[in-house]
Amino acid sequence: MDRKKVGKKLRKLRGFRPIKEVTDAIGISASALSMYERGERTPCDKVKVKLAEYYKVPVTIFFN
């Protein structure tokens, strides 16, 4: 999995939503989401599922 690609997808999915809105909804820190979006870290499977549910997309989006 390419962290940079995942980061770009996450940033696009978030759109104009504030980071805090997303992180409060899924229970992760703002710094973690920011690192995921910059491609510095890869979310664990549990977080991928939460993100997919929040954005209403299939979890496979993180693997394509």
Secondary structure, 3 states (H helix, E strand, C coil): CCHHHHHHHHHHHHCCCCHHHHHHHHCCCHHHHHHHHHCCCCCCHHHHHHHHHHHCCCHHHHCC
